[in-house]
């Protein structure tokens, strides 16, 4: 961070000189530090305009971007922190990040003794990264105290943007009457309804208009063939969760 008296996002920087340098010098080397400049050319959020998602994240994106998209530095950092540094078409380069009092950085690849690394995403996969992050932004949250338990998301795999709704579109419908929702509920409860239905092998869901993005309309399915489901376009608002 460069200090010139004021910052467009912090305001006054009085007393901040050397702050970043202090943190770097005093961070214990037992704490693994990863540095990434990826994200400026990975734009996410535009899929909200195709009808996916609901709630404050969608509203914030559309307000901030005027219904556009924005760079994904923060999303990428969180994804790598949770899923691992090489989980997003990415690789590491070992070294040490050197920061001066003004916040200028230099990454020294000749010193690999400080448990630090740069992470770089293969830019040829930027579209894949965008798709994966938008999948997460658009999906309804899934509860459940134990992610491997019945009714929790750990027993299902999400296929975002897939609307599998009848035998001609990738699945056999289990609802009565056909194509009706079995109810408005939390996503984990939708999975539980499938678990309680002997022939159910997955669910297709769409975020409900109520519930602030936390509830879905639940449609139980069997004989799911993802390659035959409607995908993208008008189907972006749907997710199909197939049993593992």
C-alpha positions, -999 to 999 in steps of 0.1 A, spaced: 0 0 0 14 34 -10 9 62 15 4 97 2 -18 113 29 -51 98 19 -65 66 5 -96 63 -16 -109 35 6 -92 42 40 -93 80 42 -64 94 61 -33 72 61 -17 92 90 2 68 112 0 39 87 34 42 72 53 9 78 22 -10 89 23 -36 61 61 -39 66 56 -45 104 31 -73 98 53 -91 73 84 -89 95 65 -101 126 43 -128 111 54 -161 125 69 -184 99 47 -212 112 19 -194 95 18 -201 58 14 -170 37 2 -171 1 3 -140 -21 -18 -137 -53 -24 -109 -78 -49 -130 -97 -84 -117 -103 -82 -85 -122 -90 -103 -155 -115 -127 -139 -149 -109 -139 -178 -124 -118 -214 -115 -110 -228 -110 -145 -248 -143 -143 -270 -126 -117 -286 -108 -146 -297 -141 -161 -319 -147 -131 -298 -168 -107 -293 -161 -70 -312 -140 -45 -305 -120 -14 -279 -94 -3 -249 -107 -22 -268 -104 -55 -282 -70 -45 -247 -57 -36 -231 -69 -68 -258 -54 -90 -257 -21 -71 -219 -18 -71 -215 -28 -108 -247 -13 -122 -258 -48 -132 -224 -57 -146 -195 -77 -132 -163 -70 -112 -128 -83 -107 -125 -113 -84 -94 -108 -63 -112 -114 -30 -133 -143 -42 -102 -161 -55 -83 -154 -22 -111 -170 -2 -115 -199 -25 -78 -207 -23 -78 -203 15 -106 -229 18 -99 -253 -11 -61 -251 -13 -36 -231 -32 -35 -253 -63 -73 -259 -64 -82 -233 -90 -61 -241 -121 -33 -226 -100 3 -233 -90 28 -220 -64 62 -203 -66 82 -204 -34 99 -173 -21 98 -145 4 77 -113 1 97 -82 10 78 -51 19 92 -16 25 78 11 48 57 25 19 41 -8 12 60 -16 -20 65 -53 -25 93 -74 -40 90 -112 -41 124 -128 -37 124 -163 -52 160 -169 -40 149 -171 -3 125 -200 3 129 -202 41 99 -183 53 69 -206 44 57 -181 18 46 -186 -18 31 -168 -48 0 -184 -63 -6 -180 -100 -37 -191 -120 -32 -204 -155 -48 -176 -175 -60 -200 -202 -85 -212 -176 -99 -178 -167 -133 -187 -181 -133 -219 -160 -125 -199 -129 -153 -174 -137 -177 -202 -141 -167 -219 -109 -170 -187 -88 -203 -178 -104 -216 -212 -96 -209 -205 -59 -224 -170 -60 -256 -182 -76 -262 -213 -55 -284 -213 -25 -266 -219 9 -268 -254 23 -271 -260 60 -267 -291 81 -244 -295 111 -226 -325 96 -218 -321 59 -217 -359 54 -250 -365 71 -284 -373 55 -299 -341 41 -266 -322 41 -247 -311 9 -217 -333 14 -236 -363 -1 -244 -344 -33 -226 -327 -61 -238 -294 -75 -242 -288 -112 -249 -252 -116 -270 -239 -145 -285 -274 -152 -322 -277 -154 -330 -314 -155 -368 -314 -156 -382 -343 -176 -373 -374 -196 -366 -353 -227 -344 -330 -207 -321 -352 -186 -342 -366 -158 -374 -384 -148 -396 -363 -127 -409 -377 -94 -434 -350 -84 -472 -353 -84 -485 -335 -103 -456 -336 -127 -432 -306 -127 -447 -293 -94 -424 -283 -66 -425 -305 -35 -422 -274 -15 -403 -242 -6 -375 -251 19 -339 -249 28 -315 -267 4 -305 -292 30 -341 -300 36 -346 -306 -1 -317 -330 -1 -334 -347 29 -367 -351 10 -347 -368 -18 -330 -391 7 -364 -401 21 -377 -409 -14 -364 -444 -24 -360 -438 -62 -347 -402 -59 -311 -397 -72 -310 -359 -71 -329 -326 -70 -332 -297 -93 -337 -264 -74 -343 -228 -81 -339 -201 -55 -374 -192 -41 -387 -156 -43 -391 -157 -5 -365 -164 21 -338 -139 10 -319 -164 -10 -319 -191 18 -348 -211 4 -354 -231 -28 -382 -246 -47 -374 -284 -46 -380 -308 -75 -370 -345 -69 -355 -364 -99 -343 -398 -109 -323 -412 -139 -304 -379 -142 -283 -375 -174 -265 -341 -171 -255 -340 -208 -292 -340 -217 -303 -313 -192 -310 -277 -203 -278 -258 -196 -270 -221 -195 -292 -192 -208 -326 -195 -191 -314 -225 -171 -287 -204 -152 -312 -199 -124 -314 -236 -118 -290 -260 -100 -291 -298 -101 -277 -316 -71 -269 -352 -79 -262 -379 -53 -225 -389 -51 
